[in-house]
Amino acid sequence: MTIITTTPPRDTVTADAREAGGREADAGFGTAAATDLIPLFVWLSPAYPVGAFAYSHGLEWAVETGDIRTAAGLEGWLDDLLRCGGPFTDAVLLAHAWRAVQAGDNGAFAEVAELASAFAPSRERQMETLNQGDAFLAATRIAWPSPGFERLAEAWDGRLAYPVAVGAAAALHALPLAATLAAFLTAVAANLVSAAVRLVPLGQTDGNRALAGCAATLRAVAAEAPHVDLDALGGAALRSDIASMRHETQYTRLFRS
């Protein structure tokens, strides 16, 4: 995707984020000051007010039609999503948003923000990512303020998709990209497991086993996502995309997506 923009001076998004990001890079991942990950633990916990509990990412339709009946079926579904579906593309978008904000590149940030909004394959998926992005920004700007949040609006005056909002906030607070990606993907997978525990239904033990079974995939995707160009972005979890479309007319629904 190509967006023609006139890029303002590189320090217009956030000079403080770039400076903090440089300190983080110089210090290394193991330095305590650079790896204060408490914001990530808070932002991506089930208690953070983004409404994640209300969305199933199409999983509710997959359970209704029998695609997911067991813990093994859930684990396979999650693995496909993480490698080829929405969570993978979200991880790539998050990485690009993080880098754009850290570099103070308004043009790059606007490009990833626009692409993230347009990339959702269904109305419900777009609602899910934009509503969660709105809620995340509203809560974070109040509880975890940074001057950079005001400057983000200068780069992009539209709504921010959830992964873009998380990536931007992480860069503003000098949180390492690798840790942010791992935490974000784990939170997404955990939310889907929580939905499946209620829908299939599964026991908590089976849900935890399914999440543990995805650990290697979570690590692999978190490592791969930063190296994917936006021009190469795509997905192949077609059954999940169809599920999100069919869910719009599902007769009985507990979730909004």
C-alpha positions as CSV (number, residue, x, y, z in Angstrom):
1,M,0.0,0.0,0.0
2,T,1.4,3.4,-0.9
3,I,0.2,6.6,0.7
4,I,1.4,9.9,-0.7
5,T,2.1,12.3,2.2
6,T,4.2,15.3,3.0
7,T,6.2,14.3,6.0
8,P,6.6,17.0,8.6
9,P,9.9,17.3,10.5
10,R,10.7,14.0,12.1
11,D,10.5,15.3,15.6
12,T,6.9,16.4,15.3
13,V,5.3,13.1,16.6
14,T,7.4,12.7,19.7
15,A,10.9,13.8,20.4
16,D,10.7,12.4,23.9
17,A,9.7,9.0,22.6
18,R,12.7,8.9,20.2
19,E,15.1,9.9,23.0
20,A,13.7,7.4,25.4
21,G,13.7,4.7,22.7
22,G,17.3,5.5,22.0
23,R,18.2,5.1,25.7
24,E,16.3,1.7,25.7
25,A,18.2,0.5,22.7
26,D,21.6,1.6,24.1
27,A,20.9,0.1,27.5
28,G,19.8,-3.3,26.2
29,F,16.9,-5.6,27.1
30,G,18.4,-6.7,30.4
31,T,18.7,-3.3,32.0
32,A,16.2,-2.6,34.7
33,A,15.5,1.0,33.6
34,A,14.8,-0.2,30.1
35,T,12.7,-3.1,31.0
36,D,10.2,-1.7,33.4
37,L,7.4,-3.7,32.0
38,I,4.7,-2.8,34.5
39,P,2.8,-0.7,32.0
40,L,2.5,-3.7,29.7
41,F,1.3,-5.9,32.6
42,V,-1.4,-3.4,33.3
43,W,-2.4,-2.4,29.8
44,L,-2.7,-6.0,28.6
45,S,-4.3,-7.5,31.6
46,P,-8.0,-8.6,31.5
47,A,-8.8,-5.8,33.9
48,Y,-7.7,-3.0,31.6
49,P,-10.9,-1.3,30.3
50,V,-10.7,-2.1,26.6
51,G,-13.7,-4.3,26.5
52,A,-11.8,-7.3,25.2
53,F,-14.1,-9.7,27.0
54,A,-17.0,-8.6,24.6
55,Y,-15.3,-9.9,21.4
56,S,-14.6,-13.4,20.2
57,H,-12.9,-12.7,16.9
58,G,-15.4,-14.9,15.1
59,L,-14.7,-17.8,17.4
60,E,-18.4,-17.9,18.6
61,W,-19.5,-18.8,15.1
62,A,-16.7,-21.5,14.9
63,V,-18.1,-23.1,18.0
64,E,-21.7,-22.9,16.8
65,T,-20.8,-24.7,13.6
66,G,-18.7,-27.4,15.3
67,D,-15.3,-26.2,14.0
68,I,-14.1,-26.1,17.7
69,R,-15.3,-28.8,20.0
70,T,-12.3,-29.7,22.1
71,A,-9.2,-28.3,23.6
72,A,-7.1,-29.7,20.7
73,G,-9.4,-28.1,18.2
74,L,-9.1,-24.7,20.0
75,E,-5.3,-25.0,20.1
76,G,-5.2,-25.7,16.3
77,W,-7.5,-22.8,15.6
78,L,-5.4,-20.5,17.8
79,D,-2.2,-21.7,16.1
80,D,-3.6,-20.9,12.6
81,L,-4.7,-17.4,13.7
82,L,-1.4,-16.6,15.3
83,R,0.6,-17.7,12.2
84,C,-1.7,-16.7,9.4
85,G,-4.7,-14.6,10.7
86,G,-5.7,-11.4,12.4
87,P,-3.3,-11.7,15.4
88,F,-0.3,-12.0,13.1
89,T,-1.2,-9.0,11.0
90,D,-1.9,-7.1,14.2
91,A,1.5,-7.9,15.4
92,V,3.1,-6.6,12.2
93,L,1.0,-3.4,12.4
94,L,2.0,-2.9,16.0
95,A,5.7,-3.2,15.2
96,H,5.4,-0.6,12.4
97,A,3.5,1.8,14.6
98,W,6.1,1.4,17.4
99,R,8.9,2.2,15.0
100,A,7.1,5.1,13.4
101,V,6.4,6.8,16.8
102,Q,9.9,6.1,18.1
103,A,11.4,7.6,15.0
104,G,9.0,10.6,15.0
105,D,8.0,9.7,11.4
106,N,4.5,11.2,10.9
107,G,4.1,9.8,7.4
108,A,5.0,6.3,8.4
109,F,2.6,6.5,11.4
110,A,-0.3,7.8,9.2
111,E,0.3,5.0,6.7
112,V,0.2,2.2,9.3
113,A,-2.8,3.8,11.1
114,E,-4.8,4.0,7.8
115,L,-3.9,0.5,6.7
116,A,-4.8,-1.0,10.1
117,S,-8.3,0.6,9.9
118,A,-8.9,-0.6,6.4
119,F,-7.4,-4.1,6.8
120,A,-10.2,-5.7,8.8
121,P,-12.0,-8.3,6.6
122,S,-15.4,-7.7,8.1
123,R,-17.6,-5.0,9.7
124,E,-17.4,-6.7,13.1
125,R,-13.6,-7.1,12.9
126,Q,-13.3,-3.4,12.2
127,M,-15.6,-2.6,15.0
128,E,-13.6,-4.8,17.3
129,T,-10.2,-3.3,16.6
130,L,-11.4,0.4,16.4
131,N,-13.5,0.2,19.6
132,Q,-10.7,-1.4,21.5
133,G,-8.3,1.1,20.2
134,D,-10.5,4.0,21.3
135,A,-10.9,2.4,24.7
136,F,-7.2,1.7,25.1
137,L,-6.3,5.3,24.2
138,A,-8.9,6.8,26.4
139,A,-7.7,4.9,29.5
140,T,-4.0,5.2,28.8
141,R,-4.0,8.9,28.1
142,I,-5.5,9.5,31.5
143,A,-3.7,6.9,33.6
144,W,-0.4,6.8,31.8
145,P,0.0,10.3,30.3
146,S,2.6,11.4,27.8
147,P,3.0,14.6,25.8
148,G,3.4,12.4,22.7
149,F,-0.3,11.4,22.8
150,E,-1.2,14.9,21.8
151,R,1.3,14.9,18.9
152,L,-0.1,11.6,17.6
153,A,-3.3,13.4,16.7
154,E,-1.2,15.7,14.5
155,A,0.0,12.7,12.5
156,W,-3.3,10.9,12.2
157,D,-6.7,12.5,13.1
158,G,-8.7,9.3,12.6
159,R,-9.5,6.4,14.9
160,L,-6.6,4.1,15.8
161,A,-6.9,0.3,15.6
162,Y,-6.0,-1.5,18.8
163,P,-2.5,-2.8,17.8
164,V,-1.6,0.6,16.5
165,A,-2.7,2.3,19.7
166,V,-0.7,-0.3,21.8
167,G,2.4,0.1,19.6
168,A,2.3,3.8,19.8
169,A,1.8,3.9,23.6
170,A,4.6,1.4,24.1
171,A,7.0,3.6,22.0
172,L,5.9,6.7,23.9
173,H,6.8,5.0,27.2
174,A,10.0,3.5,25.9
175,L,8.8,-0.1,26.3
176,P,10.9,-2.6,24.3
177,L,9.2,-3.8,21.0
178,A,10.0,-7.5,21.6
179,A,8.3,-7.5,25.0
180,T,5.4,-5.5,23.8
181,L,4.8,-7.9,20.9
182,A,5.0,-11.0,23.2
183,A,2.6,-9.4,25.7
184,F,0.2,-8.3,23.1
185,L,0.0,-11.6,21.3
186,T,-0.3,-13.5,24.6
187,A,-3.2,-11.2,25.7
188,V,-5.0,-11.8,22.4
189,A,-4.6,-15.6,22.7
190,A,-5.7,-15.5,26.3
191,N,-8.8,-13.6,25.4
192,L,-9.8,-16.2,22.8
193,V,-9.2,-19.0,25.2
194,S,-11.4,-17.3,27.8
195,A,-14.1,-17.0,25.2
196,A,-13.8,-20.7,24.2
197,V,-13.9,-21.8,27.9
198,R,-17.4,-20.2,28.1
199,L,-18.6,-21.2,24.6
200,V,-17.5,-24.8,23.9
201,P,-17.6,-25.1,27.0
202,L,-14.1,-26.1,28.2
203,G,-12.7,-26.4,31.7
204,Q,-10.2,-23.9,33.0
205,T,-7.5,-26.6,32.9
206,D,-8.2,-27.4,29.2
207,G,-8.1,-23.7,28.5
208,N,-4.8,-23.3,30.2
209,R,-3.4,-26.3,28.3
210,A,-4.5,-24.8,25.0
211,L,-2.8,-21.5,25.8
212,A,0.4,-23.3,27.0
213,G,0.4,-25.3,23.8
214,C,0.6,-22.0,21.8
215,A,3.6,-20.7,23.7
216,A,6.1,-21.7,21.0
217,T,4.0,-20.1,18.3
218,L,3.6,-17.0,20.3
219,R,7.4,-16.7,20.6
220,A,7.9,-17.4,16.9
221,V,5.3,-14.8,15.7
222,A,6.7,-12.2,18.1
223,A,10.1,-12.7,16.6
224,E,8.9,-12.7,13.0
225,A,6.5,-9.8,13.0
226,P,9.0,-7.0,13.2
227,H,10.6,-8.2,9.9
228,V,7.5,-8.1,7.7
229,D,7.1,-5.1,5.4
230,L,3.7,-3.5,5.1
231,D,3.7,-4.2,1.4
232,A,4.0,-7.9,2.2
233,L,1.2,-7.9,4.8
234,G,-1.5,-10.5,4.3
235,G,-3.4,-13.4,5.9
236,A,-4.6,-16.8,5.0
237,A,-6.9,-17.8,7.9
238,L,-9.9,-17.7,5.6
239,R,-12.2,-19.8,7.9
240,S,-11.7,-17.2,10.6
241,D,-12.5,-14.4,8.3
242,I,-15.7,-16.1,7.1
243,A,-16.6,-16.8,10.8
244,S,-16.4,-13.1,11.5
245,M,-18.8,-12.4,8.6
246,R,-21.3,-15.1,9.5
247,H,-21.3,-14.1,13.1
248,E,-23.0,-10.8,12.1
249,T,-26.2,-12.8,11.5
250,Q,-25.8,-15.6,14.0
251,Y,-29.1,-16.1,15.8
252,T,-27.9,-16.4,19.4
253,R,-24.8,-14.4,20.3
254,L,-22.9,-13.7,23.6
255,F,-20.1,-11.7,21.9
256,R,-20.0,-8.7,19.7
257,S,-17.7,-10.3,17.1
